[in-house]
Amino acid sequence: MAYQLKELPNDCDCIRFSDGYWYKFTKKTATKERVIMEVCSVCKIKTEEIIAFGDDYADIGMLKLCGKGIAMGNAINEVKKS
């Protein structure tokens, strides 16, 4: 049903949480990566200077973007591989 709902709004992103059948629906432009880029712009720093911590699917892009991406001990395998 979540995947059917995902098709309704064109600008919606649907990400499943790893600990069950939870889904996060947000605008496609509302990402952790975008916020990091905004902070870097305002603070006049580079993404390479950022350390990020994550544990779930929504964190993968952020961990790849930052200079140092750290998977938490409880992170899912997909995060640990990124």
PyMOL commands that set and color helices and strands:
alter all, ss='L'
color gray80, all
select helices_A, chain A and resi 2-6+32-43+47-49+57-65+77-81
alter helices_A, ss='H'
color red, helices_A
select strands_A, chain A and resi 12-16+23-27+51-54+68-71
alter strands_A, ss='S'
color yellow, strands_A
deselect
rebuild
show_as cartoon
